[in-house]
Amino acid sequence: MKSIYLILLTFSFVYGFEYNLKPQKVAENSYCFFGLPENINQQNAGNIVNTCFVQTKKGFVVIDSGPTYTYASQAYMQMQKIAKLPVKYVIVTHDHDDHWQGNSFYKSKGALLIGPRTYEQNVIVGMQTRMERILGKELNGKTKIVPLDTIVDDNLTLALAESTFQIKQLTNIAHTKGDLIVYLKEQSVLFAGDLVFNDRLTSLRDGSILGSLEALKKIDAYHAKVIVGGHGQKTDTNATVSLKRYLSQMKKEILEAQENDIGMEEINKKVTMPNFAEMKLYNALHKRNILDAYKELEMMEDDE
């Protein structure tokens, strides 16, 4: 088995990784490529993220460009099978690199790049990304860091042909400090980025449990018929349910533990939340999430 993997990996280095991307229609003129519920590794070449595109009469708008230049180029080939149209804009929902490392491909095709202020602050041309470190230079391939053309600090309305894209930051901090949603009112479709996870656990390492719950509440208030998260394949009106349950239960149990003077060194023994143990990446992420949430909720109590 190991020798077969090495042969496949060598083939990928020489000929380029084949992502086998298949667009799935989520609404009229809206399509997504759904990533695997896994961590980044060389076997999946970073294909863990949902990336989407919307077709208009004048061209495509991409929401999150994916993990590598190669991924974006293969996504583009799939778009061209649907319609021979250019990609006019790429909207980056936040600054985690699984979502934007395809930017340089689309930039080479003349697309304009739109994203949050945190991209400008945290993404530095020439730096080594997490994706490059894990995948290696061969799988990372032609991927380069390129600057955005337009920064969104609060909200931006983008009109292209018959479609209007409302780009908005819902809270100061949720999954990160710069999360953007993209809402198409006419189609009742909301692209939530990593404000919404399903089929696997989220990570709170750069975010806030309180801000995440607030953002989910605001997403639900749109009453969108289609909600596409950054990870997971549920896209109906219940797409937020799993994450809300996870974060709400976590908040409740940690606050109860703090009231009973359970310290950080004991909190992971107390708040195990076994009803979520079957979720993908529970073992990899849950304990860290508990510690991050504990620190935030403890600071909230101190402020009071």
JOUR-V940845 format. One record per pair of residues at least 4 apart in sequence whose ideal C-beta (glycine too) atoms are under 8 Angstrom apart, sorted by the first residue. I is the first residue (numbers start at 0). J is the second residue. D is the distance in Angstrom with one decimal. If there is no record, write none. Layout:
((I | J | D) (I | J | D))
This chain:
((0 | 4 | 6.6) (1 | 5 | 6.5) (2 | 6 | 6.5) (3 | 7 | 6.4) (4 | 8 | 6.1) (4 | 42 | 7.4) (5 | 9 | 6.3) (6 | 10 | 6.4) (7 | 11 | 6.5) (8 | 12 | 6.6) (8 | 41 | 6.4) (9 | 13 | 6.5) (10 | 14 | 5.8) (11 | 15 | 6.9) (11 | 16 | 4.4) (11 | 17 | 7.5) (11 | 44 | 7.2) (11 | 137 | 7.6) (11 | 138 | 6.5) (12 | 137 | 4.1) (12 | 138 | 7.2) (15 | 69 | 5.3) (15 | 140 | 6.8) (16 | 44 | 4.3) (16 | 67 | 7.6) (16 | 69 | 5.7) (16 | 138 | 5.8) (16 | 140 | 7.9) (17 | 73 | 7.6) (18 | 44 | 6.9) (18 | 46 | 5.5) (18 | 69 | 7.3) (18 | 70 | 5.5) (18 | 73 | 5.2) (20 | 32 | 4.9) (20 | 70 | 7.5) (20 | 73 | 5.3) (20 | 74 | 5.6) (20 | 77 | 5.5) (21 | 32 | 7.2) (21 | 77 | 7.4) (22 | 30 | 4.1) (22 | 31 | 6.9) (22 | 32 | 6.0) (22 | 52 | 7.6) (22 | 77 | 5.2) (22 | 78 | 7.5) (22 | 81 | 7.1) (23 | 30 | 6.4) (23 | 31 | 5.7) (23 | 32 | 7.5) (23 | 33 | 6.4) (24 | 29 | 7.1) (24 | 30 | 5.4) (25 | 29 | 5.2) (25 | 30 | 6.7) (25 | 31 | 5.4) (25 | 51 | 7.4) (25 | 188 | 7.0) (25 | 225 | 5.4) (25 | 227 | 6.0) (25 | 234 | 5.2) (26 | 183 | 7.9) (26 | 186 | 5.2) (26 | 187 | 7.7) (26 | 188 | 4.7) (26 | 224 | 7.4) (26 | 225 | 4.8) (27 | 186 | 6.0) (28 | 53 | 5.9) (28 | 54 | 4.4) (28 | 55 | 7.2) (28 | 162 | 7.6) (28 | 186 | 7.4) (29 | 51 | 6.7) (29 | 52 | 7.7) (29 | 53 | 5.1) (29 | 54 | 7.8) (29 | 183 | 7.3) (29 | 186 | 6.5) (29 | 188 | 5.4) (29 | 225 | 7.3) (30 | 51 | 6.5) (30 | 52 | 5.6) (30 | 53 | 7.8) (30 | 54 | 7.6) (30 | 78 | 8.0) (30 | 81 | 7.2) (31 | 49 | 5.5) (31 | 50 | 6.8) (31 | 51 | 4.1) (31 | 52 | 7.8) (31 | 227 | 5.8) (31 | 234 | 7.7) (32 | 49 | 6.9) (32 | 50 | 5.2) (32 | 51 | 7.5) (32 | 65 | 7.5) (32 | 74 | 6.1) (32 | 77 | 7.6) (33 | 49 | 5.4) (33 | 231 | 7.9) (33 | 232 | 5.0) (34 | 46 | 5.3) (34 | 47 | 4.5) (34 | 48 | 4.4) (34 | 49 | 5.6) (34 | 50 | 7.8) (34 | 97 | 7.9) (34 | 230 | 6.5) (35 | 43 | 5.5) (35 | 46 | 5.9) (35 | 47 | 5.4) (36 | 47 | 7.5) (36 | 198 | 4.8) (36 | 199 | 4.0) (36 | 230 | 6.7) (36 | 231 | 6.9) (36 | 279 | 4.0) (36 | 280 | 7.1) (37 | 43 | 5.9) (37 | 47 | 5.4) (37 | 199 | 8.0) (37 | 279 | 7.2) (37 | 280 | 7.6) (38 | 47 | 6.9) (38 | 280 | 6.7) (38 | 283 | 6.2) (39 | 43 | 7.1) (39 | 45 | 5.1) (39 | 47 | 5.9) (39 | 66 | 7.4) (39 | 97 | 6.6) (39 | 129 | 7.2) (39 | 130 | 6.5) (39 | 133 | 5.0) (39 | 134 | 7.3) (40 | 133 | 6.8) (41 | 133 | 7.2) (41 | 134 | 6.0) (41 | 135 | 6.9) (41 | 138 | 6.2) (43 | 47 | 6.3) (44 | 66 | 6.9) (44 | 67 | 6.6) (44 | 69 | 7.6) (44 | 70 | 7.4) (44 | 134 | 6.1) (44 | 138 | 5.1) (45 | 65 | 7.6) (45 | 66 | 2.9) (45 | 67 | 5.9) (45 | 70 | 7.0) (45 | 97 | 5.8) (45 | 100 | 7.4) (45 | 130 | 5.4) (45 | 133 | 7.7) (45 | 134 | 6.1) (45 | 138 | 7.8) (46 | 65 | 7.8) (46 | 66 | 6.5) (46 | 70 | 6.7) (47 | 66 | 7.4) (47 | 97 | 5.9) (47 | 230 | 6.9) (48 | 63 | 6.6) (48 | 65 | 6.3) (48 | 66 | 6.4) (48 | 97 | 4.4) (48 | 98 | 5.7) (48 | 229 | 6.2) (48 | 230 | 6.5) (49 | 63 | 7.2) (49 | 227 | 6.3) (49 | 228 | 6.7) (49 | 229 | 5.7) (49 | 230 | 6.3) (49 | 231 | 7.5) (50 | 61 | 7.0) (50 | 62 | 6.9) (50 | 63 | 4.6) (50 | 64 | 6.5) (50 | 65 | 4.6) (50 | 70 | 7.9) (50 | 74 | 6.4) (50 | 98 | 7.7) (50 | 101 | 7.5) (51 | 61 | 7.3) (51 | 62 | 4.4) (51 | 63 | 6.9) (51 | 190 | 5.8) (51 | 227 | 6.0) (52 | 59 | 4.9) (52 | 60 | 6.7) (52 | 61 | 4.8) (52 | 62 | 7.0) (52 | 74 | 7.5) (52 | 78 | 5.8) (52 | 86 | 7.6) (53 | 59 | 6.7) (53 | 60 | 4.7) (53 | 62 | 7.4) (53 | 162 | 6.4) (53 | 164 | 7.6) (53 | 183 | 6.9) (54 | 59 | 5.8) (54 | 78 | 7.9) (54 | 81 | 6.5) (54 | 82 | 5.8) (54 | 84 | 6.8) (55 | 59 | 7.3) (55 | 60 | 6.8) (55 | 84 | 8.0) (55 | 87 | 7.9) (55 | 159 | 4.9) (55 | 160 | 4.0) (55 | 161 | 6.2) (55 | 162 | 4.7) (56 | 160 | 4.1) (56 | 161 | 6.1) (57 | 84 | 7.4) (57 | 87 | 6.5) (57 | 159 | 5.7) (57 | 160 | 4.2) (58 | 84 | 4.8) (58 | 85 | 4.6) (58 | 86 | 6.3) (58 | 87 | 3.8) (58 | 159 | 6.8) (58 | 160 | 7.8) (59 | 78 | 5.6) (59 | 82 | 7.8) (59 | 84 | 5.7) (59 | 85 | 7.1) (59 | 86 | 4.7) (59 | 87 | 6.7) (60 | 86 | 7.6) (60 | 87 | 6.3) (60 | 88 | 4.8) (60 | 89 | 7.7) (60 | 90 | 6.7) (60 | 157 | 7.5) (60 | 159 | 6.2) (60 | 162 | 7.4) (60 | 164 | 6.3) (61 | 74 | 7.7) (61 | 86 | 5.7) (61 | 88 | 7.1) (61 | 89 | 4.5) (61 | 90 | 7.0) (61 | 105 | 6.4) (61 | 110 | 7.3) (62 | 89 | 7.9) (62 | 90 | 5.1) (62 | 92 | 6.7) (62 | 181 | 5.4) (62 | 190 | 4.6) (62 | 192 | 7.8) (63 | 89 | 8.0) (63 | 90 | 7.5) (63 | 91 | 6.4) (63 | 92 | 5.6) (63 | 98 | 4.4) (63 | 99 | 6.8) (63 | 192 | 6.8) (63 | 229 | 7.2) (64 | 70 | 8.0) (64 | 71 | 5.0) (64 | 74 | 7.9) (64 | 89 | 5.3) (64 | 91 | 7.2) (64 | 98 | 7.3) (64 | 99 | 5.6) (64 | 100 | 7.0) (64 | 101 | 3.2) (64 | 102 | 5.0) (64 | 104 | 7.2) (64 | 105 | 5.8) (65 | 70 | 4.1) (65 | 71 | 5.5) (65 | 74 | 6.3) (65 | 97 | 7.5) (65 | 98 | 7.3) (65 | 100 | 6.8) (65 | 101 | 4.2) (66 | 70 | 5.3) (66 | 96 | 7.3) (66 | 97 | 4.9) (66 | 100 | 5.2) (66 | 101 | 7.1) (66 | 130 | 5.6) (66 | 134 | 8.0) (67 | 71 | 7.1) (67 | 100 | 5.4) (67 | 101 | 6.4) (67 | 130 | 6.9) (67 | 134 | 7.3) (67 | 138 | 7.0) (67 | 139 | 6.1) (67 | 140 | 6.1) (67 | 142 | 4.9) (68 | 72 | 6.3) (68 | 100 | 7.2) (68 | 101 | 6.2) (68 | 103 | 5.7) (68 | 104 | 4.7) (68 | 139 | 8.0) (68 | 140 | 5.5) (68 | 141 | 4.2) (68 | 142 | 4.3) (68 | 143 | 7.3) (69 | 73 | 6.4) (69 | 138 | 8.0) (69 | 140 | 5.1) (69 | 141 | 7.3) (69 | 142 | 7.7) (70 | 74 | 6.3) (70 | 100 | 7.7) (70 | 101 | 5.5) (71 | 75 | 6.3) (71 | 100 | 8.0) (71 | 101 | 2.8) (71 | 102 | 7.6) (71 | 103 | 7.9) (71 | 104 | 3.8) (71 | 105 | 6.0) (72 | 76 | 6.8) (72 | 101 | 7.9) (72 | 104 | 5.1) (73 | 77 | 6.9) (74 | 78 | 6.6) (74 | 101 | 7.1) (75 | 79 | 6.5) (75 | 86 | 6.7) (75 | 104 | 6.9) (75 | 105 | 7.5) (75 | 108 | 7.0) (76 | 80 | 7.1) (77 | 81 | 7.3) (78 | 82 | 7.3) (78 | 84 | 7.5) (78 | 86 | 7.2) (79 | 83 | 5.9) (79 | 84 | 7.9) (85 | 108 | 6.7) (85 | 109 | 6.6) (85 | 110 | 7.5) (86 | 105 | 5.3) (86 | 108 | 5.8) (86 | 109 | 7.9) (86 | 110 | 4.5) (87 | 110 | 6.3) (87 | 111 | 7.0) (87 | 159 | 5.9) (88 | 110 | 6.1) (88 | 111 | 5.3) (88 | 112 | 7.7) (88 | 113 | 6.0) (88 | 157 | 6.5) (88 | 159 | 7.0) (89 | 101 | 7.9) (89 | 102 | 6.2) (89 | 105 | 4.8) (89 | 110 | 5.2) (89 | 111 | 7.4) (89 | 112 | 5.1) (89 | 113 | 6.9) (90 | 113 | 4.9) (90 | 114 | 6.9) (90 | 157 | 7.8) (90 | 164 | 7.2) (90 | 166 | 6.2) (90 | 179 | 7.1) (90 | 181 | 5.5) (91 | 98 | 6.3) (91 | 99 | 4.6) (91 | 102 | 7.1) (91 | 112 | 6.8) (91 | 113 | 6.9) (91 | 114 | 3.3) (91 | 115 | 7.0) (91 | 118 | 5.9) (91 | 147 | 7.1) (91 | 179 | 7.6) (92 | 98 | 6.0) (92 | 114 | 7.7) (92 | 115 | 7.8) (92 | 178 | 6.4) (92 | 179 | 5.0) (92 | 180 | 7.4) (92 | 181 | 7.3) (92 | 190 | 7.2) (92 | 191 | 7.8) (92 | 192 | 2.8) (92 | 193 | 6.9) (92 | 229 | 6.7) (93 | 98 | 6.4) (93 | 114 | 8.0) (93 | 115 | 6.1) (93 | 117 | 6.9) (93 | 118 | 7.8) (93 | 174 | 6.4) (93 | 175 | 4.7) (93 | 177 | 5.5) (93 | 178 | 4.9) (93 | 179 | 6.8) (93 | 192 | 5.6) (93 | 193 | 6.1) (94 | 98 | 8.0) (94 | 99 | 7.2) (94 | 114 | 7.6) (94 | 115 | 6.7) (94 | 117 | 4.7) (94 | 118 | 4.6) (94 | 120 | 7.9) (94 | 121 | 4.9) (94 | 122 | 5.8) (94 | 175 | 6.3) (94 | 177 | 6.1) (95 | 99 | 7.9) (95 | 175 | 6.9) (95 | 193 | 6.8) (95 | 205 | 7.6) (96 | 100 | 5.4) (96 | 122 | 7.8) (96 | 128 | 4.5) (96 | 129 | 5.5) (96 | 130 | 4.8) (97 | 130 | 6.6) (98 | 192 | 7.0) (98 | 193 | 7.5) (98 | 229 | 6.8) (99 | 114 | 7.1) (99 | 118 | 7.0) (99 | 122 | 7.5) (100 | 128 | 6.7) (100 | 130 | 5.5) (100 | 139 | 7.9) (100 | 142 | 5.1) (101 | 105 | 6.5) (101 | 142 | 7.7) (102 | 106 | 5.9) (102 | 112 | 5.6) (102 | 144 | 7.8) (102 | 145 | 5.3) (103 | 107 | 6.5) (103 | 141 | 7.2) (103 | 142 | 6.3) (103 | 143 | 4.2) (103 | 144 | 7.3) (103 | 145 | 4.9) (104 | 108 | 6.9) (104 | 141 | 7.6) (105 | 110 | 4.0) (105 | 112 | 7.2) (106 | 110 | 6.2) (106 | 112 | 6.4) (106 | 145 | 4.9) (111 | 148 | 4.4) (111 | 149 | 6.7) (112 | 145 | 7.0) (112 | 146 | 7.6) (112 | 147 | 4.6) (112 | 148 | 5.0) (112 | 149 | 7.3) (113 | 147 | 6.5) (113 | 148 | 6.8) (113 | 149 | 4.6) (113 | 151 | 6.4) (113 | 155 | 7.1) (113 | 157 | 7.2) (113 | 166 | 6.8) (114 | 118 | 4.3) (114 | 119 | 7.9) (114 | 147 | 4.8) (114 | 149 | 7.8) (114 | 150 | 7.0) (114 | 151 | 6.7) (114 | 177 | 7.9) (114 | 179 | 7.2) (115 | 150 | 7.2) (115 | 151 | 5.8) (115 | 152 | 7.9) (115 | 168 | 6.7) (115 | 177 | 3.2) (115 | 178 | 7.2) (115 | 179 | 5.4) (116 | 120 | 6.2) (116 | 150 | 5.4) (116 | 151 | 7.4) (116 | 152 | 5.4) (116 | 177 | 5.8) (117 | 121 | 5.4) (117 | 175 | 6.2) (117 | 176 | 5.4) (117 | 177 | 3.1) (118 | 122 | 5.0) (118 | 147 | 5.8) (118 | 150 | 7.7) (118 | 177 | 6.9) (119 | 146 | 7.3) (119 | 147 | 6.4) (119 | 150 | 5.7) (122 | 126 | 7.5) (122 | 144 | 6.0) (123 | 144 | 7.2) (124 | 144 | 4.8) (124 | 145 | 7.5) (124 | 146 | 7.1) (125 | 144 | 7.0) (126 | 144 | 7.0) (127 | 131 | 5.3) (127 | 132 | 5.7) (128 | 132 | 7.0) (128 | 144 | 7.4) (129 | 133 | 6.3) (130 | 134 | 5.7) (130 | 139 | 6.4) (130 | 142 | 7.4) (131 | 135 | 7.5) (131 | 136 | 6.8) (131 | 139 | 4.5) (131 | 142 | 7.2) (134 | 138 | 3.8) (134 | 139 | 5.1) (135 | 139 | 6.6) (136 | 140 | 8.0) (149 | 155 | 7.1) (151 | 155 | 4.8) (151 | 166 | 5.5) (151 | 168 | 6.9) (151 | 179 | 5.9) (152 | 168 | 7.5) (153 | 167 | 7.3) (153 | 168 | 5.8) (154 | 165 | 7.1) (154 | 166 | 6.4) (154 | 167 | 4.2) (154 | 168 | 6.9) (155 | 166 | 4.5) (155 | 167 | 7.9) (156 | 163 | 6.4) (156 | 164 | 7.2) (156 | 165 | 5.8) (156 | 166 | 7.4) (157 | 163 | 7.3) (157 | 164 | 4.2) (157 | 166 | 6.3) (158 | 162 | 7.4) (158 | 163 | 5.2) (158 | 164 | 7.6) (159 | 164 | 7.3) (162 | 183 | 6.4) (162 | 185 | 7.2) (162 | 186 | 8.0) (163 | 183 | 7.1) (163 | 184 | 6.8) (163 | 185 | 7.0) (164 | 181 | 5.6) (164 | 182 | 7.5) (164 | 183 | 6.3) (165 | 181 | 7.2) (165 | 182 | 4.3) (165 | 183 | 7.6) (165 | 184 | 6.7) (166 | 179 | 5.6) (166 | 180 | 7.4) (166 | 181 | 5.5) (166 | 182 | 8.0) (167 | 179 | 6.7) (167 | 180 | 5.6) (167 | 182 | 7.0) (168 | 177 | 6.8) (168 | 178 | 6.5) (168 | 179 | 5.7) (168 | 180 | 8.0) (169 | 173 | 6.9) (169 | 178 | 7.1) (169 | 180 | 6.3) (169 | 194 | 7.2) (169 | 213 | 7.5) (169 | 214 | 4.7) (169 | 217 | 4.6) (169 | 218 | 7.2) (170 | 178 | 7.5) (170 | 207 | 8.0) (170 | 210 | 4.6) (170 | 213 | 5.1) (170 | 214 | 4.9) (170 | 217 | 7.3) (171 | 176 | 6.8) (171 | 210 | 6.7) (172 | 176 | 4.7) (172 | 206 | 6.0) (172 | 207 | 4.6) (172 | 210 | 4.5) (173 | 178 | 5.1) (173 | 194 | 5.6) (173 | 206 | 5.6) (173 | 207 | 6.2) (173 | 210 | 4.1) (173 | 211 | 4.6) (173 | 213 | 7.1) (173 | 214 | 4.0) (174 | 178 | 5.2) (174 | 192 | 7.3) (174 | 193 | 4.2) (174 | 194 | 5.6) (174 | 201 | 6.9) (174 | 202 | 7.9) (174 | 205 | 7.2) (174 | 206 | 4.6) (174 | 211 | 6.3) (174 | 214 | 7.8) (174 | 229 | 7.9) (175 | 193 | 7.5) (175 | 205 | 4.8) (175 | 206 | 5.7) (176 | 205 | 7.4) (176 | 206 | 7.9) (178 | 192 | 5.8) (178 | 193 | 6.7) (178 | 194 | 5.3) (178 | 214 | 6.8) (179 | 192 | 6.5) (180 | 189 | 6.0) (180 | 190 | 6.5) (180 | 191 | 5.4) (180 | 192 | 6.7) (180 | 194 | 6.7) (180 | 218 | 6.9) (181 | 189 | 7.3) (181 | 190 | 4.2) (182 | 188 | 7.4) (182 | 189 | 4.9) (182 | 190 | 7.6) (182 | 221 | 6.3) (182 | 223 | 7.1) (183 | 187 | 7.4) (183 | 188 | 4.6) (183 | 189 | 7.7) (186 | 225 | 7.6) (187 | 222 | 7.7) (187 | 223 | 5.1) (187 | 224 | 4.1) (187 | 225 | 6.6) (188 | 223 | 6.2) (188 | 224 | 7.2) (188 | 225 | 4.4) (188 | 227 | 7.4) (189 | 218 | 6.5) (189 | 221 | 5.5) (189 | 223 | 3.9) (189 | 225 | 6.9) (189 | 226 | 5.1) (189 | 227 | 7.2) (190 | 227 | 5.0) (191 | 195 | 4.0) (191 | 218 | 5.8) (191 | 226 | 5.9) (191 | 227 | 6.5) (191 | 228 | 5.2) (191 | 229 | 7.0) (191 | 238 | 7.8) (191 | 239 | 7.9) (192 | 228 | 7.4) (192 | 229 | 4.7) (193 | 201 | 7.1) (193 | 228 | 7.2) (193 | 229 | 3.8) (193 | 230 | 6.9) (194 | 211 | 7.0) (194 | 214 | 4.8) (194 | 215 | 6.8) (194 | 218 | 6.4) (194 | 228 | 7.2) (194 | 229 | 7.6) (195 | 215 | 7.3) (195 | 218 | 6.8) (195 | 226 | 6.2) (195 | 227 | 7.6) (195 | 228 | 3.1) (195 | 229 | 6.8) (195 | 231 | 7.5) (195 | 238 | 5.7) (195 | 239 | 5.6) (195 | 242 | 6.2) (196 | 200 | 6.8) (196 | 201 | 4.3) (196 | 228 | 5.6) (196 | 229 | 6.9) (196 | 230 | 4.9) (196 | 231 | 5.7) (196 | 241 | 7.5) (196 | 242 | 5.1) (197 | 228 | 6.0) (197 | 230 | 7.5) (197 | 231 | 3.4) (197 | 232 | 7.4) (197 | 233 | 4.4) (197 | 238 | 5.9) (197 | 240 | 7.9) (197 | 241 | 4.7) (197 | 242 | 6.6) (198 | 230 | 7.0) (198 | 231 | 3.8) (198 | 232 | 6.0) (198 | 233 | 6.9) (198 | 241 | 8.0) (198 | 278 | 7.8) (198 | 279 | 6.2) (199 | 230 | 5.8) (199 | 231 | 6.3) (199 | 278 | 6.1) (199 | 279 | 3.7) (199 | 280 | 4.9) (200 | 245 | 6.9) (200 | 275 | 7.1) (200 | 278 | 5.2) (200 | 279 | 7.0) (200 | 280 | 4.9) (200 | 281 | 5.7) (200 | 284 | 4.7) (200 | 285 | 6.3) (200 | 288 | 7.1) (201 | 211 | 7.4) (201 | 230 | 7.9) (201 | 242 | 6.1) (201 | 245 | 7.4) (201 | 246 | 7.8) (201 | 284 | 7.4) (201 | 288 | 7.4) (202 | 206 | 7.7) (202 | 284 | 5.4) (202 | 287 | 7.2) (202 | 288 | 6.8) (203 | 207 | 7.3) (203 | 208 | 6.0) (203 | 211 | 7.4) (203 | 287 | 7.5) (203 | 288 | 4.7) (203 | 291 | 4.3) (203 | 292 | 6.0) (204 | 287 | 6.5) (204 | 291 | 6.3) (206 | 210 | 6.4) (206 | 211 | 6.0) (207 | 211 | 6.1) (207 | 295 | 6.0) (208 | 212 | 6.6) (208 | 246 | 5.6) (208 | 249 | 6.6) (208 | 250 | 5.9) (208 | 291 | 7.5) (208 | 292 | 4.3) (208 | 295 | 5.9) (208 | 296 | 7.1) (209 | 213 | 6.4) (209 | 250 | 7.7) (209 | 295 | 6.7) (209 | 296 | 7.8) (209 | 299 | 7.1) (210 | 214 | 6.2) (211 | 215 | 6.4) (211 | 242 | 7.6) (211 | 246 | 5.7) (212 | 216 | 6.6) (212 | 243 | 7.1) (212 | 246 | 5.4) (212 | 247 | 6.7) (212 | 250 | 7.1) (213 | 217 | 6.6) (214 | 218 | 6.3) (215 | 219 | 6.5) (215 | 239 | 5.1) (215 | 242 | 6.5) (215 | 243 | 5.2) (215 | 246 | 7.6) (216 | 220 | 6.7) (217 | 221 | 7.6) (218 | 223 | 7.7) (218 | 226 | 6.6) (218 | 239 | 5.9) (219 | 239 | 5.9) (222 | 236 | 7.4) (223 | 236 | 7.1) (224 | 235 | 7.7) (224 | 236 | 6.5) (225 | 234 | 5.3) (225 | 235 | 7.1) (226 | 234 | 6.2) (226 | 235 | 7.3) (226 | 236 | 6.7) (226 | 238 | 4.0) (226 | 239 | 6.4) (227 | 234 | 5.1) (227 | 238 | 7.4) (228 | 233 | 7.6) (228 | 234 | 7.9) (228 | 238 | 5.9) (228 | 239 | 8.0) (228 | 242 | 7.9) (231 | 238 | 7.5) (231 | 241 | 7.9) (233 | 237 | 6.8) (233 | 238 | 4.6) (233 | 241 | 7.5) (234 | 238 | 5.7) (239 | 243 | 5.5) (240 | 244 | 6.3) (241 | 245 | 6.5) (241 | 278 | 7.9) (242 | 246 | 6.2) (243 | 247 | 5.7) (244 | 248 | 6.1) (245 | 249 | 6.3) (245 | 272 | 7.5) (245 | 275 | 5.7) (245 | 278 | 7.7) (246 | 250 | 6.3) (247 | 251 | 6.4) (248 | 252 | 6.1) (248 | 272 | 6.1) (248 | 274 | 7.8) (248 | 275 | 7.9) (249 | 253 | 6.1) (249 | 270 | 6.7) (249 | 272 | 6.6) (249 | 288 | 6.9) (249 | 289 | 6.8) (249 | 292 | 5.6) (250 | 254 | 6.3) (250 | 292 | 6.9) (250 | 296 | 6.8) (251 | 255 | 6.4) (252 | 256 | 6.3) (252 | 269 | 7.4) (252 | 270 | 4.5) (252 | 272 | 7.0) (253 | 257 | 6.3) (253 | 266 | 6.8) (253 | 270 | 5.8) (253 | 289 | 7.0) (253 | 292 | 5.7) (253 | 293 | 5.4) (253 | 296 | 5.4) (254 | 258 | 6.5) (254 | 296 | 6.1) (255 | 259 | 6.6) (256 | 261 | 4.0) (256 | 266 | 5.9) (256 | 269 | 5.0) (256 | 270 | 6.2) (256 | 293 | 8.0) (257 | 261 | 6.8) (257 | 293 | 7.5) (257 | 296 | 6.7) (257 | 297 | 6.4) (257 | 300 | 6.7) (261 | 265 | 5.2) (261 | 266 | 6.0) (261 | 269 | 5.4) (262 | 266 | 7.1) (263 | 290 | 6.5) (263 | 293 | 5.5) (263 | 294 | 7.3) (263 | 297 | 7.9) (265 | 269 | 6.1) (266 | 270 | 5.8) (266 | 289 | 5.8) (266 | 290 | 7.0) (266 | 293 | 5.1) (267 | 271 | 7.4) (267 | 286 | 4.9) (267 | 289 | 5.4) (267 | 290 | 7.1) (270 | 289 | 5.3) (271 | 276 | 7.7) (271 | 285 | 8.0) (272 | 276 | 7.5) (272 | 285 | 6.9) (275 | 281 | 6.0) (275 | 285 | 7.1) (276 | 281 | 5.3) (277 | 281 | 7.2) (280 | 284 | 4.9) (281 | 285 | 5.0) (284 | 288 | 5.7) (285 | 289 | 6.5) (286 | 290 | 6.7) (287 | 291 | 6.3) (288 | 292 | 6.0) (289 | 293 | 6.1) (290 | 294 | 6.6) (291 | 295 | 6.6) (292 | 296 | 6.0) (293 | 297 | 6.0) (294 | 298 | 6.5) (295 | 299 | 6.5) (296 | 300 | 6.7) (297 | 301 | 6.5) (298 | 302 | 6.4) (299 | 303 | 6.8))
